């Protein structure tokens, strides 16, 4: 099984960390959808990272769908999504905001780095910033209410995705996302980034 994509993508990193925590062996193929376009197209013609090449040759994409496929074949003890319905709802609720935060951070990076300055539309960029702040504010409030280190006491997909989104935003748009504005997320990320699975899959 091969995970294709660069670790500077929060979605690729989210999958890599999750597979490691679930003890699922895989090979990481570090290809960029921009710099390695020809090689990536040969694997997935729509140039989508992450892409997962399964053992039977099927190519899956979208990080949530990849992780759903992997978890489906694992015993409950190794999964990062809880079986208990109320706990699962908490994780899904939090995970939704984490994915929006990541999406908006990525959109803003693309707006700044891929669109020529004279073609950037400021009202659109401001809307993305507002959405990112709304998502991070909801996440910060949620983790500020946690009794322990993690949302449910042990590491779940909500914790992983929130920490990955936060680290990506802090690395790529530090002028927009500041630590003093979201102290609970700062603490969460510090705990998560100290885990061996997070240390193993660091963005370049």
MARLOGU-390779 format. One record per residue: residue in three letters; x, y, z of N, C-alpha, C in turn. Coordinates in steps of 0.1 Angstrom, whole numbers, plus 5000, padded with zeros to 4 digits. Example, Ala and Ser with C-alpha at 12.3 -4.5 7.8 and 13.67 -1.06 7.14 Angstrom:
<pts>
PT   residuo     nx     ny     nz    cax    cay    caz     cx     cy     cz
PT       ALA   5132   4943   5078   5123   4955   5078   5132   4967   5078
PT       SER   5128   4978   5071   5137   4989   5071   5129   5000   5079
</pts>
This chain:
<pts>
PT   residuo     nx     ny     nz    cax    cay    caz     cx     cy     cz
PT       UNK   5008   4988   5000   5000   5000   5000   5009   5012   5000
PT       UNK   5005   5022   4992   5014   5034   4990   5005   5047   4992
PT       UNK   5010   5056   5000   5004   5069   5003   5012   5079   4994
PT       UNK   5005   5085   4985   5012   5094   4976   5008   5109   4979
PT       UNK   5018   5117   4980   5016   5131   4983   5027   5137   4992
PT       UNK   5028   5150   4992   5038   5156   5000   5033   5159   5014
PT       UNK   5041   5158   5024   5037   5161   5038   5034   5175   5041
PT       UNK   5037   5184   5032   5033   5198   5034   5018   5200   5032
PT       UNK   5011   5189   5027   4997   5189   5027   4991   5184   5040
PT       UNK   4982   5192   5046   4977   5187   5059   4969   5174   5057
PT       UNK   4964   5171   5046   4956   5159   5043   4965   5147   5042
PT       UNK   4976   5149   5035   4986   5138   5034   4991   5135   5048
PT       UNK   4995   5145   5055   5001   5143   5068   4990   5137   5078
PT       UNK   4978   5141   5077   4967   5135   5085   4966   5120   5083
PT       UNK   4967   5116   5070   4966   5102   5067   4978   5094   5072
PT       UNK   4990   5100   5070   5002   5093   5074   5003   5091   5089
PT       UNK   4999   5101   5096   4999   5100   5111   4989   5090   5115
PT       UNK   4977   5090   5109   4966   5081   5113   4970   5067   5111
PT       UNK   4975   5064   5099   4979   5050   5095   4990   5045   5105
PT       UNK   4999   5054   5109   5010   5050   5118   5004   5047   5132
PT       UNK   4995   5055   5137   4988   5053   5150   4980   5040   5150
PT       UNK   4974   5037   5138   4966   5025   5137   4974   5013   5134
PT       UNK   4987   5014   5133   4996   5003   5130   4994   4997   5117
PT       UNK   4991   5005   5107   4989   5000   5093   5001   5003   5085
PT       UNK   5008   4993   5080   5020   4995   5072   5017   5001   5059
PT       UNK   5026   5010   5054   5024   5017   5041   5038   5023   5037
PT       UNK   5039   5025   5024   5050   5032   5019   5046   5046   5015
PT       UNK   5054   5056   5019   5051   5070   5015   5059   5074   5002
PT       UNK   5051   5078   4992   5057   5082   4980   5055   5098   4979
PT       UNK   5066   5105   4981   5066   5119   4982   5066   5126   4969
PT       UNK   5054   5128   4963   5053   5135   4950   5044   5147   4952
PT       UNK   5048   5158   4945   5041   5170   4945   5032   5171   4933
PT       UNK   5020   5176   4935   5010   5177   4924   5015   5189   4915
PT       UNK   5024   5197   4919   5029   5208   4911   5043   5204   4905
PT       UNK   5053   5201   4913   5066   5198   4908   5068   5185   4901
PT       UNK   5059   5175   4905   5060   5161   4900   5048   5157   4892
PT       UNK   5043   5167   4885   5029   5165   4878   5029   5152   4870
PT       UNK   5039   5150   4861   5038   5138   4852   5038   5125   4860
PT       UNK   5046   5124   4870   5047   5112   4878   5034   5110   4886
PT       UNK   5028   5121   4891   5015   5120   4898   5004   5116   4889
PT       UNK   5003   5122   4877   4993   5119   4868   4993   5104   4864
PT       UNK   5005   5098   4864   5006   5084   4861   4999   5075   4872
PT       UNK   4998   5081   4884   4991   5074   4895   4977   5077   4896
PT       UNK   4974   5091   4895   4961   5096   4896   4959   5107   4886
PT       UNK   4951   5106   4876   4951   5116   4865   4944   5129   4870
PT       UNK   4937   5129   4881   4931   5141   4886   4940   5149   4895
PT       UNK   4952   5144   4897   4963   5151   4905   4957   5155   4919
PT       UNK   4953   5145   4927   4947   5147   4940   4956   5141   4951
PT       UNK   4960   5149   4960   4968   5144   4971   4959   5146   4984
PT       UNK   4959   5136   4992   4966   5123   4991   4959   5113   4981
PT       UNK   4967   5105   4975   4961   5093   4968   4967   5081   4975
PT       UNK   4958   5071   4977   4963   5058   4983   4962   5047   4973
PT       UNK   4973   5041   4970   4973   5029   4961   4972   5017   4969
PT       UNK   4961   5010   4968   4958   4998   4977   4966   4986   4971
PT       UNK   4966   4975   4978   4973   4963   4974   4967   4957   4961
PT       UNK   4955   4959   4958   4949   4954   4946   4950   4964   4934
PT       UNK   4956   4975   4936   4958   4985   4926   4948   4996   4925
PT       UNK   4938   4995   4933   4928   5006   4934   4934   5019   4940
PT       UNK   4931   5030   4933   4936   5043   4938   4924   5050   4945
PT       UNK   4926   5053   4958   4916   5060   4966   4921   5075   4968
PT       UNK   4912   5084   4969   4916   5098   4972   4906   5104   4982
PT       UNK   4909   5116   4986   4902   5123   4997   4906   5116   5011
PT       UNK   4912   5124   5019   4917   5118   5032   4907   5111   5040
PT       UNK   4895   5117   5041   4884   5111   5049   4880   5097   5043
PT       UNK   4879   5096   5030   4875   5084   5024   4886   5073   5026
PT       UNK   4898   5077   5024   4909   5068   5026   4909   5062   5040
PT       UNK   4907   5071   5050   4908   5067   5064   4895   5058   5067
PT       UNK   4884   5061   5061   4872   5053   5063   4875   5039   5058
PT       UNK   4881   5038   5047   4884   5025   5041   4893   5017   5050
PT       UNK   4904   5023   5055   4913   5017   5063   4907   5012   5077
PT       UNK   4899   5021   5083   4893   5017   5096   4883   5006   5094
PT       UNK   4877   5005   5083   4867   4995   5081   4872   4981   5083
PT       UNK   4885   4979   5080   4891   4966   5081   4899   4963   5094
PT       UNK   4898   4972   5103   4905   4971   5116   4896   4967   5127
PT       UNK   4902   4960   5137   4894   4958   5150   4892   4972   5157
PT       UNK   4881   4973   5164   4878   4986   5171   4889   4992   5179
PT       UNK   4897   4983   5185   4907   4988   5194   4918   4996   5187
PT       UNK   4919   4994   5174   4930   5001   5166   4924   5013   5158
PT       UNK   4911   5015   5159   4905   5026   5151   4906   5039   5158
PT       UNK   4906   5050   5151   4906   5063   5156   4893   5070   5157
PT       UNK   4883   5063   5151   4869   5068   5152   4862   5059   5162
PT       UNK   4855   5064   5173   4849   5056   5183   4836   5049   5178
PT       UNK   4833   5038   5184   4821   5030   5181   4809   5036   5188
PT       UNK   4811   5040   5200   4800   5045   5208   4794   5057   5201
PT       UNK   4780   5057   5200   4774   5067   5192   4776   5082   5197
PT       UNK   4774   5084   5210   4776   5098   5215   4791   5103   5213
PT       UNK   4800   5094   5216   4814   5097   5214   4817   5100   5199
PT       UNK   4812   5091   5190   4814   5093   5176   4808   5107   5171
PT       UNK   4797   5110   5177   4791   5123   5173   4800   5135   5177
PT       UNK   4806   5134   5189   4815   5144   5194   4827   5145   5184
PT       UNK   4833   5134   5180   4844   5134   5171   4840   5139   5158
PT       UNK   4829   5135   5152   4825   5140   5139   4822   5155   5140
PT       UNK   4816   5160   5151   4813   5174   5152   4827   5182   5152
PT       UNK   4836   5178   5160   4849   5185   5161   4857   5183   5148
PT       UNK   4857   5171   5142   4864   5168   5130   4859   5177   5118
PT       UNK   4846   5180   5118   4841   5189   5107   4848   5203   5108
PT       UNK   4849   5208   5120   4856   5221   5121   4870   5220   5118
PT       UNK   4877   5209   5121   4891   5208   5118   4894   5207   5103
PT       UNK   4885   5200   5096   4887   5199   5082   4884   5213   5075
PT       UNK   4874   5220   5080   4871   5234   5074   4883   5243   5077
PT       UNK   4889   5242   5089   4901   5250   5092   4912   5247   5083
PT       UNK   4914   5234   5080   4925   5230   5071   4922   5235   5057
PT       UNK   4909   5233   5052   4905   5237   5039   4908   5252   5037
PT       UNK   4904   5260   5047   4905   5275   5045   4919   5279   5045
PT       UNK   4927   5273   5054   4942   5276   5054   4948   5273   5041
PT       UNK   4945   5261   5035   4950   5257   5022   4946   5267   5011
PT       UNK   4933   5271   5011   4928   5281   5002   4935   5294   5002
PT       UNK   4938   5298   5014   4945   5311   5016   4959   5310   5011
PT       UNK   4966   5299   5013   4980   5297   5008   4980   5297   4993
PT       UNK   4970   5290   4987   4969   5290   4972   4966   5304   4967
PT       UNK   4957   5311   4974   4954   5324   4969   4966   5333   4969
PT       UNK   4975   5332   4979   4987   5340   4980   4998   5336   4971
PT       UNK   4999   5322   4969   5011   5317   4962   5009   5313   4948
PT       UNK   4996   5310   4944   4993   5305   4931   4986   5315   4922
PT       UNK   4980   5325   4928   4973   5335   4920   4982   5348   4919
PT       UNK   4984   5354   4907   4992   5366   4906   4986   5377   4915
PT       UNK   4994   5385   4921   4989   5396   4930   4979   5405   4924
PT       UNK   4980   5408   4911   4971   5417   4905   4957   5411   4902
PT       UNK   4956   5397   4904   4944   5390   4902   4938   5385   4914
PT       UNK   4943   5388   4926   4938   5384   4938   4926   5393   4942
PT       UNK   4915   5387   4947   4903   5394   4950   4902   5395   4965
PT       UNK   4904   5407   4970   4906   5409   4985   4893   5405   4992
PT       UNK   4881   5408   4988   4869   5404   4995   4868   5389   4997
PT       UNK   4873   5381   4987   4873   5367   4988   4883   5362   4998
PT       UNK   4895   5368   4997   4905   5364   5007   4901   5367   5021
PT       UNK   4894   5379   5023   4889   5382   5036   4879   5372   5041
PT       UNK   4870   5368   5032   4860   5358   5036   4867   5345   5040
PT       UNK   4877   5340   5033   4884   5328   5037   4891   5330   5051
PT       UNK   4897   5341   5053   4903   5344   5066   4892   5343   5077
PT       UNK   4881   5349   5075   4870   5349   5085   4865   5335   5088
PT       UNK   4864   5327   5077   4860   5313   5079   4870   5305   5087
PT       UNK   4883   5307   5084   4894   5301   5091   4893   5304   5106
PT       UNK   4892   5317   5109   4891   5321   5123   4879   5315   5130
PT       UNK   4867   5315   5123   4855   5309   5129   4858   5294   5132
PT       UNK   4864   5287   5123   4867   5273   5126   4876   5271   5137
PT       UNK   4887   5278   5137   4897   5277   5148   4891   5282   5161
PT       UNK   4883   5292   5161   4876   5296   5174   4867   5286   5180
PT       UNK   4860   5279   5171   4851   5268   5176   4860   5257   5182
PT       UNK   4871   5253   5175   4879   5243   5180   4886   5247   5193
PT       UNK   4891   5259   5194   4897   5263   5206   4887   5263   5218
PT       UNK   4875   5267   5216   4865   5266   5227   4862   5252   5230
PT       UNK   4862   5243   5221   4859   5229   5223   4870   5223   5232
PT       UNK   4883   5225   5228   4894   5220   5236   4896   5227   5249
PT       UNK   4892   5239   5250   4893   5246   5263   4884   5239   5274
PT       UNK   4874   5232   5269   4864   5225   5278   4868   5211   5281
PT       UNK   4879   5206   5275   4883   5192   5277   4888   5190   5291
PT       UNK   4884   5179   5297   4889   5176   5311   4903   5171   5310
PT       UNK   4907   5164   5300   4920   5158   5298   4928   5163   5287
PT       UNK   4938   5156   5282   4946   5160   5271   4940   5159   5258
PT       UNK   4930   5150   5256   4924   5147   5243   4909   5149   5244
PT       UNK   4902   5149   5233   4888   5152   5233   4880   5141   5241
PT       UNK   4884   5128   5239   4877   5117   5246   4886   5110   5256
PT       UNK   4897   5115   5259   4906   5109   5269   4917   5101   5262
PT       UNK   4915   5096   5250   4925   5089   5242   4925   5096   5229
PT       UNK   4936   5095   5221   4937   5102   5208   4927   5096   5199
PT       UNK   4920   5106   5192   4910   5102   5182   4913   5110   5169
PT       UNK   4905   5107   5159   4907   5114   5146   4905   5129   5148
PT       UNK   4896   5133   5157   4894   5147   5159   4907   5154   5164
PT       UNK   4914   5148   5173   4926   5154   5179   4937   5155   5168
PT       UNK   4939   5144   5160   4949   5144   5150   4946   5154   5139
PT       UNK   4934   5155   5134   4931   5164   5124   4932   5179   5128
PT       UNK   4927   5181   5141   4928   5195   5146   4942   5199   5147
PT       UNK   4951   5191   5153   4965   5194   5155   4972   5196   5142
PT       UNK   4969   5188   5132   4975   5189   5119   4971   5202   5112
PT       UNK   4958   5205   5113   4953   5218   5107   4960   5230   5113
PT       UNK   4961   5229   5126   4967   5240   5134   4982   5242   5130
PT       UNK   4989   5231   5130   5003   5232   5126   5005   5237   5112
PT       UNK   4997   5232   5103   4998   5237   5089   4995   5252   5088
PT       UNK   4985   5257   5095   4982   5271   5095   4993   5280   5101
PT       UNK   4998   5275   5113   5009   5282   5119   5021   5283   5111
PT       UNK   5024   5272   5103   5036   5272   5095   5034   5281   5082
PT       UNK   5022   5280   5076   5020   5286   5063   5014   5300   5064
PT       UNK   5006   5303   5073   5000   5317   5074   5001   5322   5089
PT       UNK   5013   5323   5094   5015   5327   5108   5010   5342   5110
PT       UNK   5009   5350   5100   5004   5363   5102   4989   5363   5104
PT       UNK   4982   5352   5100   4968   5351   5102   4964   5344   5115
PT       UNK   4971   5333   5117   4967   5324   5128   4979   5325   5138
PT       UNK   4976   5331   5150   4986   5334   5160   4982   5325   5173
PT       UNK   4993   5321   5179   4991   5312   5191   4984   5319   5202
PT       UNK   4986   5331   5205   4980   5338   5216   4965   5339   5215
PT       UNK   4960   5338   5202   4945   5339   5200   4938   5326   5203
PT       UNK   4946   5315   5203   4940   5302   5204   4948   5293   5214
PT       UNK   4948   5297   5227   4957   5290   5236   4954   5275   5238
PT       UNK   4941   5271   5237   4938   5257   5239   4944   5249   5227
PT       UNK   4943   5254   5215   4949   5247   5203   4964   5247   5204
PT       UNK   4970   5257   5209   4984   5258   5211   4989   5246   5220
PT       UNK   4981   5244   5231   4985   5233   5240   4982   5219   5234
PT       UNK   4971   5218   5227   4968   5205   5220   4979   5202   5210
PT       UNK   4983   5211   5202   4993   5209   5192   5006   5205   5198
PT       UNK   5010   5211   5209   5022   5208   5216   5022   5193   5220
PT       UNK   5011   5189   5226   5010   5175   5230   5010   5166   5218
PT       UNK   5003   5169   5208   5002   5160   5196   5015   5159   5189
PT       UNK   5022   5171   5187   5034   5171   5179   5046   5164   5186
PT       UNK   5044   5161   5199   5054   5154   5207   5053   5139   5205
PT       UNK   5041   5134   5200   5039   5120   5198   5048   5114   5187
PT       UNK   5053   5102   5188   5062   5096   5178   5056   5097   5164
PT       UNK   5043   5094   5163   5037   5094   5149   5038   5108   5143
PT       UNK   5036   5118   5151   5037   5132   5145   5051   5135   5142
PT       UNK   5060   5131   5151   5075   5134   5148   5080   5127   5136
PT       UNK   5074   5115   5133   5079   5107   5122   5075   5114   5109
PT       UNK   5063   5121   5109   5057   5126   5096   5057   5141   5097
PT       UNK   5068   5147   5097   5069   5162   5098   5069   5168   5084
PT       UNK   5061   5179   5083   5062   5187   5070   5075   5192   5067
PT       UNK   5079   5193   5055   5093   5198   5051   5092   5213   5052
</pts>
